[in-house]
Amino acid sequence: MGVISRKLGTIAAADGTKIEVEETFLTTNPVLYDSIYVVGGTTANQEKIQQDILNFVYETYKYYKPISVAITGQLYIHASKDNNLDGVVFAANNPNFEKDFVSAITKQRFWTRI
């Protein structure tokens, strides 16, 4: 497990919790991860990080991997007639969020996205 962001260092969660960033979008690739957990937030260069996150989510989706989406990360993936969200687990209105994401990770790939 690793935290990926715009730059290395420590970031602060909304509740003040400090989180160590282990990789940057520039130095890693979604193929190296079994799944991702997408969260939101704000930073000095918001447009750039949003594009980085969107690209990372797209690549993870393209490789049929599980994606978990926090309430704060919902803007990075949306249901539409053009995408199949099999293996994408949303936290919003989901009392079984953790269990559903673990189940998705166990499945590993979602070939029905083809």
Protein Blocks (a to p, Z undefined) as FASTA:
>chain_A
ZZddfbgcddddfkopacddfbdfklgcfklpfbdcddedddfklmlmmmmmmmmmmmmm
mnopacdddfklmmmoccdfkbccehiacfehpaklmmmmmmmmmnopacklZZ
